[in-house]
């Protein structure tokens, strides 16, 4: 199991959280997503490590900016 936390800018509400969660959860291998609006973080649990590019792409697809 792999757990990684990413910083995402622009998330401010439950809709933001839902959008990011849905897109990241659709990435192959991801088993859980936890969005913390207060800290602007997304914690991703997966079976094996997932590339940062895939997670960043999913966050961008949801309309938000993954921090560098």
PDB file of N, CA, C and O in Angstrom:
ATOM      1  N   UNK A   1       0.845  -1.167   0.000  1.00  0.00           N
ATOM      2  CA  UNK A   1       0.000   0.000   0.000  1.00  0.00           C
ATOM      3  C   UNK A   1       0.898   1.241   0.000  1.00  0.00           C
ATOM      4  O   UNK A   1       1.969   1.250   0.606  1.00  0.00           O
ATOM      5  N   UNK A   2       0.440   2.278  -0.689  1.00  0.00           N
ATOM      6  CA  UNK A   2       1.162   3.536  -0.784  1.00  0.00           C
ATOM      7  C   UNK A   2       0.226   4.672  -0.399  1.00  0.00           C
ATOM      8  O   UNK A   2      -0.928   4.704  -0.826  1.00  0.00           O
ATOM      9  N   UNK A   3       0.724   5.604   0.409  1.00  0.00           N
ATOM     10  CA  UNK A   3      -0.059   6.784   0.795  1.00  0.00           C
ATOM     11  C   UNK A   3       0.792   8.013   0.508  1.00  0.00           C
ATOM     12  O   UNK A   3       1.905   8.144   1.016  1.00  0.00           O
ATOM     13  N   UNK A   4       0.253   8.913  -0.315  1.00  0.00           N
ATOM     14  CA  UNK A   4       0.951  10.154  -0.679  1.00  0.00           C
ATOM     15  C   UNK A   4       0.008  11.329  -0.466  1.00  0.00           C
ATOM     16  O   UNK A   4      -1.202  11.206  -0.660  1.00  0.00           O
ATOM     17  N   UNK A   5       0.564  12.467  -0.067  1.00  0.00           N
ATOM     18  CA  UNK A   5      -0.234  13.673   0.125  1.00  0.00           C
ATOM     19  C   UNK A   5       0.259  14.747  -0.832  1.00  0.00           C
ATOM     20  O   UNK A   5       1.461  14.972  -0.976  1.00  0.00           O
ATOM     21  N   UNK A   6      -0.697  15.408  -1.485  1.00  0.00           N
ATOM     22  CA  UNK A   6      -0.409  16.440  -2.479  1.00  0.00           C
ATOM     23  C   UNK A   6      -1.084  17.736  -2.055  1.00  0.00           C
ATOM     24  O   UNK A   6      -2.154  17.714  -1.448  1.00  0.00           O
ATOM     25  N   UNK A   7      -0.462  18.857  -2.373  1.00  0.00           N
ATOM     26  CA  UNK A   7      -1.058  20.163  -2.119  1.00  0.00           C
ATOM     27  C   UNK A   7      -1.757  20.625  -3.392  1.00  0.00           C
ATOM     28  O   UNK A   7      -1.201  20.547  -4.488  1.00  0.00           O
ATOM     29  N   UNK A   8      -2.993  21.110  -3.225  1.00  0.00           N
ATOM     30  CA  UNK A   8      -3.799  21.560  -4.361  1.00  0.00           C
ATOM     31  C   UNK A   8      -4.336  22.950  -4.036  1.00  0.00           C
ATOM     32  O   UNK A   8      -4.885  23.170  -2.956  1.00  0.00           O
ATOM     33  N   UNK A   9      -4.179  23.885  -4.969  1.00  0.00           N
ATOM     34  CA  UNK A   9      -4.686  25.236  -4.738  1.00  0.00           C
ATOM     35  C   UNK A   9      -6.023  25.428  -5.440  1.00  0.00           C
ATOM     36  O   UNK A   9      -6.299  24.811  -6.469  1.00  0.00           O
ATOM     37  N   UNK A  10      -6.841  26.292  -4.867  1.00  0.00           N
ATOM     38  CA  UNK A  10      -8.105  26.657  -5.485  1.00  0.00           C
ATOM     39  C   UNK A  10      -9.324  25.939  -4.938  1.00  0.00           C
ATOM     40  O   UNK A  10     -10.446  26.280  -5.314  1.00  0.00           O
ATOM     41  N   UNK A  11      -9.147  24.952  -4.061  1.00  0.00           N
ATOM     42  CA  UNK A  11     -10.293  24.228  -3.508  1.00  0.00           C
ATOM     43  C   UNK A  11     -10.863  25.017  -2.333  1.00  0.00           C
ATOM     44  O   UNK A  11     -10.137  25.368  -1.403  1.00  0.00           O
ATOM     45  N   UNK A  12     -12.176  25.295  -2.379  1.00  0.00           N
ATOM     46  CA  UNK A  12     -12.778  26.101  -1.318  1.00  0.00           C
ATOM     47  C   UNK A  12     -14.088  25.552  -0.762  1.00  0.00           C
ATOM     48  O   UNK A  12     -14.585  26.062   0.242  1.00  0.00           O
ATOM     49  N   UNK A  13     -14.661  24.516  -1.399  1.00  0.00           N
ATOM     50  CA  UNK A  13     -15.982  24.068  -0.970  1.00  0.00           C
ATOM     51  C   UNK A  13     -16.161  22.560  -1.174  1.00  0.00           C
ATOM     52  O   UNK A  13     -15.268  21.883  -1.684  1.00  0.00           O
ATOM     53  N   UNK A  14     -17.320  22.050  -0.770  1.00  0.00           N
ATOM     54  CA  UNK A  14     -17.609  20.621  -0.916  1.00  0.00           C
ATOM     55  C   UNK A  14     -17.634  20.199  -2.381  1.00  0.00           C
ATOM     56  O   UNK A  14     -17.236  19.082  -2.710  1.00  0.00           O
ATOM     57  N   UNK A  15     -18.095  21.078  -3.258  1.00  0.00           N
ATOM     58  CA  UNK A  15     -18.103  20.750  -4.691  1.00  0.00           C
ATOM     59  C   UNK A  15     -16.671  20.541  -5.172  1.00  0.00           C
ATOM     60  O   UNK A  15     -16.398  19.615  -5.934  1.00  0.00           O
ATOM     61  N   UNK A  16     -15.763  21.398  -4.729  1.00  0.00           N
ATOM     62  CA  UNK A  16     -14.345  21.256  -5.084  1.00  0.00           C
ATOM     63  C   UNK A  16     -13.833  19.894  -4.631  1.00  0.00           C
ATOM     64  O   UNK A  16     -13.191  19.169  -5.390  1.00  0.00           O
ATOM     65  N   UNK A  17     -14.126  19.571  -3.401  1.00  0.00           N
ATOM     66  CA  UNK A  17     -13.690  18.305  -2.825  1.00  0.00           C
ATOM     67  C   UNK A  17     -14.230  17.119  -3.621  1.00  0.00           C
ATOM     68  O   UNK A  17     -13.497  16.175  -3.914  1.00  0.00           O
ATOM     69  N   UNK A  18     -15.503  17.173  -3.964  1.00  0.00           N
ATOM     70  CA  UNK A  18     -16.128  16.091  -4.722  1.00  0.00           C
ATOM     71  C   UNK A  18     -15.521  15.940  -6.113  1.00  0.00           C
ATOM     72  O   UNK A  18     -15.276  14.824  -6.573  1.00  0.00           O
ATOM     73  N   UNK A  19     -15.283  17.047  -6.766  1.00  0.00           N
ATOM     74  CA  UNK A  19     -14.711  17.018  -8.120  1.00  0.00           C
ATOM     75  C   UNK A  19     -13.313  16.412  -8.122  1.00  0.00           C
ATOM     76  O   UNK A  19     -13.005  15.540  -8.935  1.00  0.00           O
ATOM     77  N   UNK A  20     -12.471  16.882  -7.202  1.00  0.00           N
ATOM     78  CA  UNK A  20     -11.103  16.371  -7.121  1.00  0.00           C
ATOM     79  C   UNK A  20     -11.118  14.896  -6.734  1.00  0.00           C
ATOM     80  O   UNK A  20     -10.390  14.092  -7.316  1.00  0.00           O
ATOM     81  N   UNK A  21     -11.935  14.542  -5.765  1.00  0.00           N
ATOM     82  CA  UNK A  21     -12.014  13.143  -5.332  1.00  0.00           C
ATOM     83  C   UNK A  21     -12.410  12.226  -6.473  1.00  0.00           C
ATOM     84  O   UNK A  21     -11.805  11.170  -6.659  1.00  0.00           O
ATOM     85  N   UNK A  22     -13.413  12.611  -7.235  1.00  0.00           N
ATOM     86  CA  UNK A  22     -13.890  11.773  -8.336  1.00  0.00           C
ATOM     87  C   UNK A  22     -12.822  11.575  -9.396  1.00  0.00           C
ATOM     88  O   UNK A  22     -12.626  10.457  -9.872  1.00  0.00           O
ATOM     89  N   UNK A  23     -12.133  12.633  -9.770  1.00  0.00           N
ATOM     90  CA  UNK A  23     -11.099  12.527 -10.812  1.00  0.00           C
ATOM     91  C   UNK A  23      -9.903  11.698 -10.339  1.00  0.00           C
ATOM     92  O   UNK A  23      -9.391  10.862 -11.083  1.00  0.00           O
ATOM     93  N   UNK A  24      -9.464  11.929  -9.109  1.00  0.00           N
ATOM     94  CA  UNK A  24      -8.305  11.191  -8.599  1.00  0.00           C
ATOM     95  C   UNK A  24      -8.664   9.730  -8.374  1.00  0.00           C
ATOM     96  O   UNK A  24      -7.850   8.846  -8.642  1.00  0.00           O
ATOM     97  N   UNK A  25      -9.869   9.467  -7.887  1.00  0.00           N
ATOM     98  CA  UNK A  25     -10.310   8.088  -7.656  1.00  0.00           C
ATOM     99  C   UNK A  25     -10.357   7.290  -8.961  1.00  0.00           C
ATOM    100  O   UNK A  25     -10.241   6.064  -8.941  1.00  0.00           O
ATOM    101  N   UNK A  26     -10.526   7.973 -10.087  1.00  0.00           N
ATOM    102  CA  UNK A  26     -10.599   7.301 -11.386  1.00  0.00           C
ATOM    103  C   UNK A  26      -9.220   6.859 -11.898  1.00  0.00           C
ATOM    104  O   UNK A  26      -9.138   6.108 -12.870  1.00  0.00           O
ATOM    105  N   UNK A  27      -8.144   7.317 -11.258  1.00  0.00           N
ATOM    106  CA  UNK A  27      -6.794   6.909 -11.661  1.00  0.00           C
ATOM    107  C   UNK A  27      -6.594   5.444 -11.288  1.00  0.00           C
ATOM    108  O   UNK A  27      -6.897   5.039 -10.165  1.00  0.00           O
ATOM    109  N   UNK A  28      -6.089   4.659 -12.216  1.00  0.00           N
ATOM    110  CA  UNK A  28      -5.880   3.229 -11.989  1.00  0.00           C
ATOM    111  C   UNK A  28      -5.006   2.985 -10.763  1.00  0.00           C
ATOM    112  O   UNK A  28      -3.938   3.579 -10.617  1.00  0.00           O
ATOM    113  N   UNK A  29      -5.475   2.104  -9.889  1.00  0.00           N
ATOM    114  CA  UNK A  29      -4.719   1.732  -8.698  1.00  0.00           C
ATOM    115  C   UNK A  29      -5.081   2.500  -7.451  1.00  0.00           C
ATOM    116  O   UNK A  29      -4.763   2.059  -6.347  1.00  0.00           O
ATOM    117  N   UNK A  30      -5.747   3.652  -7.594  1.00  0.00           N
ATOM    118  CA  UNK A  30      -6.127   4.460  -6.429  1.00  0.00           C
ATOM    119  C   UNK A  30      -7.275   3.770  -5.706  1.00  0.00           C
ATOM    120  O   UNK A  30      -8.279   3.410  -6.320  1.00  0.00           O
ATOM    121  N   UNK A  31      -7.121   3.590  -4.402  1.00  0.00           N
ATOM    122  CA  UNK A  31      -8.150   2.908  -3.620  1.00  0.00           C
ATOM    123  C   UNK A  31      -8.916   3.850  -2.696  1.00  0.00           C
ATOM    124  O   UNK A  31     -10.031   3.532  -2.282  1.00  0.00           O
ATOM    125  N   UNK A  32      -8.330   5.015  -2.362  1.00  0.00           N
ATOM    126  CA  UNK A  32      -9.018   5.980  -1.496  1.00  0.00           C
ATOM    127  C   UNK A  32      -8.446   7.371  -1.715  1.00  0.00           C
ATOM    128  O   UNK A  32      -7.269   7.538  -2.035  1.00  0.00           O
ATOM    129  N   UNK A  33      -9.318   8.375  -1.534  1.00  0.00           N
ATOM    130  CA  UNK A  33      -8.913   9.781  -1.665  1.00  0.00           C
ATOM    131  C   UNK A  33      -9.525  10.542  -0.501  1.00  0.00           C
ATOM    132  O   UNK A  33     -10.716  10.410  -0.218  1.00  0.00           O
ATOM    133  N   UNK A  34      -8.700  11.344   0.174  1.00  0.00           N
ATOM    134  CA  UNK A  34      -9.193  12.179   1.269  1.00  0.00           C
ATOM    135  C   UNK A  34      -8.777  13.615   0.984  1.00  0.00           C
ATOM    136  O   UNK A  34      -7.587  13.925   0.915  1.00  0.00           O
ATOM    137  N   UNK A  35      -9.768  14.490   0.820  1.00  0.00           N
ATOM    138  CA  UNK A  35      -9.504  15.903   0.545  1.00  0.00           C
ATOM    139  C   UNK A  35      -9.715  16.690   1.833  1.00  0.00           C
ATOM    140  O   UNK A  35     -10.758  16.570   2.476  1.00  0.00           O
ATOM    141  N   UNK A  36      -8.727  17.491   2.206  1.00  0.00           N
ATOM    142  CA  UNK A  36      -8.820  18.352   3.377  1.00  0.00           C
ATOM    143  C   UNK A  36      -8.824  19.801   2.888  1.00  0.00           C
ATOM    144  O   UNK A  36      -7.778  20.349   2.541  1.00  0.00           O
ATOM    145  N   UNK A  37     -10.000  20.411   2.863  1.00  0.00           N
ATOM    146  CA  UNK A  37     -10.127  21.780   2.366  1.00  0.00           C
ATOM    147  C   UNK A  37      -9.363  22.778   3.233  1.00  0.00           C
ATOM    148  O   UNK A  37      -8.803  23.743   2.713  1.00  0.00           O
ATOM    149  N   UNK A  38      -9.336  22.560   4.526  1.00  0.00           N
ATOM    150  CA  UNK A  38      -8.676  23.501   5.441  1.00  0.00           C
ATOM    151  C   UNK A  38      -7.185  23.620   5.151  1.00  0.00           C
ATOM    152  O   UNK A  38      -6.616  24.706   5.256  1.00  0.00           O
ATOM    153  N   UNK A  39      -6.553  22.511   4.786  1.00  0.00           N
ATOM    154  CA  UNK A  39      -5.111  22.544   4.534  1.00  0.00           C
ATOM    155  C   UNK A  39      -4.777  22.560   3.049  1.00  0.00           C
ATOM    156  O   UNK A  39      -3.622  22.760   2.672  1.00  0.00           O
ATOM    157  N   UNK A  40      -5.789  22.349   2.199  1.00  0.00           N
ATOM    158  CA  UNK A  40      -5.559  22.315   0.760  1.00  0.00           C
ATOM    159  C   UNK A  40      -4.768  21.096   0.326  1.00  0.00           C
ATOM    160  O   UNK A  40      -3.964  21.160  -0.604  1.00  0.00           O
ATOM    161  N   UNK A  41      -5.005  19.982   1.011  1.00  0.00           N
ATOM    162  CA  UNK A  41      -4.269  18.767   0.670  1.00  0.00           C
ATOM    163  C   UNK A  41      -5.199  17.653   0.213  1.00  0.00           C
ATOM    164  O   UNK A  41      -6.374  17.591   0.574  1.00  0.00           O
ATOM    165  N   UNK A  42      -4.618  16.777  -0.596  1.00  0.00           N
ATOM    166  CA  UNK A  42      -5.315  15.582  -1.071  1.00  0.00           C
ATOM    167  C   UNK A  42      -4.421  14.393  -0.728  1.00  0.00           C
ATOM    168  O   UNK A  42      -3.282  14.313  -1.189  1.00  0.00           O
ATOM    169  N   UNK A  43      -4.935  13.481   0.073  1.00  0.00           N
ATOM    170  CA  UNK A  43      -4.189  12.285   0.440  1.00  0.00           C
ATOM    171  C   UNK A  43      -4.723  11.129  -0.386  1.00  0.00           C
ATOM    172  O   UNK A  43      -5.919  10.839  -0.387  1.00  0.00           O
ATOM    173  N   UNK A  44      -3.800  10.469  -1.095  1.00  0.00           N
ATOM    174  CA  UNK A  44      -4.162   9.397  -2.027  1.00  0.00           C
ATOM    175  C   UNK A  44      -3.586   8.078  -1.518  1.00  0.00           C
ATOM    176  O   UNK A  44      -2.389   7.965  -1.257  1.00  0.00           O
ATOM    177  N   UNK A  45      -4.456   7.096  -1.383  1.00  0.00           N
ATOM    178  CA  UNK A  45      -4.041   5.746  -1.017  1.00  0.00           C
ATOM    179  C   UNK A  45      -4.175   4.886  -2.260  1.00  0.00           C
ATOM    180  O   UNK A  45      -5.181   4.946  -2.966  1.00  0.00           O
ATOM    181  N   UNK A  46      -3.148   4.082  -2.522  1.00  0.00           N
ATOM    182  CA  UNK A  46      -3.168   3.230  -3.715  1.00  0.00           C
ATOM    183  C   UNK A  46      -2.513   1.892  -3.414  1.00  0.00           C
ATOM    184  O   UNK A  46      -1.788   1.735  -2.433  1.00  0.00           O
ATOM    185  N   UNK A  47      -2.793   0.929  -4.294  1.00  0.00           N
ATOM    186  CA  UNK A  47      -2.232  -0.408  -4.140  1.00  0.00           C
ATOM    187  C   UNK A  47      -0.718  -0.369  -4.294  1.00  0.00           C
ATOM    188  O   UNK A  47       0.008  -0.985  -3.514  1.00  0.00           O
ATOM    189  N   UNK A  48      -0.252   0.348  -5.291  1.00  0.00           N
ATOM    190  CA  UNK A  48       1.165   0.545  -5.587  1.00  0.00           C
ATOM    191  C   UNK A  48       1.363   2.055  -5.772  1.00  0.00           C
ATOM    192  O   UNK A  48       0.389   2.774  -5.994  1.00  0.00           O
ATOM    193  N   UNK A  49       2.595   2.542  -5.687  1.00  0.00           N
ATOM    194  CA  UNK A  49       2.805   3.972  -5.940  1.00  0.00           C
ATOM    195  C   UNK A  49       2.265   4.384  -7.318  1.00  0.00           C
ATOM    196  O   UNK A  49       2.453   3.683  -8.313  1.00  0.00           O
ATOM    197  N   UNK A  50       1.597   5.531  -7.343  1.00  0.00           N
ATOM    198  CA  UNK A  50       1.054   6.093  -8.582  1.00  0.00           C
ATOM    199  C   UNK A  50       1.887   7.328  -8.907  1.00  0.00           C
ATOM    200  O   UNK A  50       2.236   8.094  -8.009  1.00  0.00           O
ATOM    201  N   UNK A  51       2.207   7.526 -10.187  1.00  0.00           N
ATOM    202  CA  UNK A  51       3.059   8.656 -10.554  1.00  0.00           C
ATOM    203  C   UNK A  51       2.393   9.990 -10.215  1.00  0.00           C
ATOM    204  O   UNK A  51       1.178  10.152 -10.325  1.00  0.00           O
ATOM    205  N   UNK A  52       3.221  10.924  -9.805  1.00  0.00           N
ATOM    206  CA  UNK A  52       2.754  12.267  -9.485  1.00  0.00           C
ATOM    207  C   UNK A  52       2.086  12.898 -10.704  1.00  0.00           C
ATOM    208  O   UNK A  52       1.113  13.641 -10.568  1.00  0.00           O
ATOM    209  N   UNK A  53       2.607  12.602 -11.896  1.00  0.00           N
ATOM    210  CA  UNK A  53       2.022  13.157 -13.121  1.00  0.00           C
ATOM    211  C   UNK A  53       0.575  12.717 -13.295  1.00  0.00           C
ATOM    212  O   UNK A  53      -0.263  13.513 -13.717  1.00  0.00           O
ATOM    213  N   UNK A  54       0.270  11.473 -12.980  1.00  0.00           N
ATOM    214  CA  UNK A  54      -1.112  10.979 -13.116  1.00  0.00           C
ATOM    215  C   UNK A  54      -2.035  11.673 -12.131  1.00  0.00           C
ATOM    216  O   UNK A  54      -3.151  12.054 -12.484  1.00  0.00           O
ATOM    217  N   UNK A  55      -1.571  11.839 -10.887  1.00  0.00           N
ATOM    218  CA  UNK A  55      -2.402  12.513  -9.888  1.00  0.00           C
ATOM    219  C   UNK A  55      -2.564  13.984 -10.254  1.00  0.00           C
ATOM    220  O   UNK A  55      -3.668  14.523 -10.171  1.00  0.00           O
ATOM    221  N   UNK A  56      -1.483  14.635 -10.657  1.00  0.00           N
ATOM    222  CA  UNK A  56      -1.551  16.044 -11.057  1.00  0.00           C
ATOM    223  C   UNK A  56      -2.485  16.229 -12.242  1.00  0.00           C
ATOM    224  O   UNK A  56      -3.235  17.203 -12.299  1.00  0.00           O
ATOM    225  N   UNK A  57      -2.443  15.303 -13.181  1.00  0.00           N
ATOM    226  CA  UNK A  57      -3.336  15.366 -14.335  1.00  0.00           C
ATOM    227  C   UNK A  57      -4.797  15.246 -13.935  1.00  0.00           C
ATOM    228  O   UNK A  57      -5.657  15.939 -14.479  1.00  0.00           O
ATOM    229  N   UNK A  58      -5.072  14.368 -12.990  1.00  0.00           N
ATOM    230  CA  UNK A  58      -6.448  14.200 -12.513  1.00  0.00           C
ATOM    231  C   UNK A  58      -6.931  15.450 -11.791  1.00  0.00           C
ATOM    232  O   UNK A  58      -8.075  15.871 -11.965  1.00  0.00           O
ATOM    233  N   UNK A  59      -6.059  16.042 -10.983  1.00  0.00           N
ATOM    234  CA  UNK A  59      -6.413  17.281 -10.270  1.00  0.00           C
ATOM    235  C   UNK A  59      -6.686  18.395 -11.277  1.00  0.00           C
ATOM    236  O   UNK A  59      -7.656  19.138 -11.133  1.00  0.00           O
ATOM    237  N   UNK A  60      -5.845  18.511 -12.284  1.00  0.00           N
ATOM    238  CA  UNK A  60      -6.031  19.529 -13.323  1.00  0.00           C
ATOM    239  C   UNK A  60      -7.321  19.286 -14.099  1.00  0.00           C
ATOM    240  O   UNK A  60      -8.029  20.231 -14.446  1.00  0.00           O
ATOM    241  N   UNK A  61      -7.622  18.024 -14.367  1.00  0.00           N
ATOM    242  CA  UNK A  61      -8.863  17.670 -15.084  1.00  0.00           C
ATOM    243  C   UNK A  61     -10.087  18.120 -14.288  1.00  0.00           C
ATOM    244  O   UNK A  61     -11.116  18.469 -14.867  1.00  0.00           O
ATOM    245  N   UNK A  62      -9.972  18.111 -12.959  1.00  0.00           N
ATOM    246  CA  UNK A  62     -11.068  18.556 -12.105  1.00  0.00           C
ATOM    247  C   UNK A  62     -11.163  20.087 -12.061  1.00  0.00           C
ATOM    248  O   UNK A  62     -12.136  20.641 -11.549  1.00  0.00           O
ATOM    249  N   UNK A  63     -10.138  20.764 -12.608  1.00  0.00           N
ATOM    250  CA  UNK A  63     -10.180  22.220 -12.674  1.00  0.00           C
ATOM    251  C   UNK A  63      -9.382  22.936 -11.593  1.00  0.00           C
ATOM    252  O   UNK A  63      -9.581  24.127 -11.350  1.00  0.00           O
ATOM    253  N   UNK A  64      -8.479  22.206 -10.946  1.00  0.00           N
ATOM    254  CA  UNK A  64      -7.699  22.804  -9.853  1.00  0.00           C
ATOM    255  C   UNK A  64      -6.205  22.687 -10.153  1.00  0.00           C
ATOM    256  O   UNK A  64      -5.791  21.971 -11.064  1.00  0.00           O
ATOM    257  N   UNK A  65      -5.418  23.401  -9.372  1.00  0.00           N
ATOM    258  CA  UNK A  65      -3.986  23.472  -9.646  1.00  0.00           C
ATOM    259  C   UNK A  65      -3.192  22.686  -8.623  1.00  0.00           C
ATOM    260  O   UNK A  65      -3.195  23.011  -7.436  1.00  0.00           O
ATOM    261  N   UNK A  66      -2.507  21.642  -9.093  1.00  0.00           N
ATOM    262  CA  UNK A  66      -1.620  20.926  -8.169  1.00  0.00           C
ATOM    263  C   UNK A  66      -0.388  21.788  -7.913  1.00  0.00           C
ATOM    264  O   UNK A  66       0.195  22.333  -8.851  1.00  0.00           O
ATOM    265  N   UNK A  67       0.010  21.914  -6.649  1.00  0.00           N
ATOM    266  CA  UNK A  67       1.184  22.717  -6.316  1.00  0.00           C
ATOM    267  C   UNK A  67       2.446  21.979  -6.734  1.00  0.00           C
ATOM    268  O   UNK A  67       2.483  20.748  -6.736  1.00  0.00           O
ATOM    269  N   UNK A  68       3.461  22.720  -7.081  1.00  0.00           N
ATOM    270  CA  UNK A  68       4.727  22.112  -7.488  1.00  0.00           C
ATOM    271  C   UNK A  68       5.547  21.747  -6.277  1.00  0.00           C
ATOM    272  O   UNK A  68       6.651  21.220  -6.415  1.00  0.00           O
TER     273      UNK A  68
END
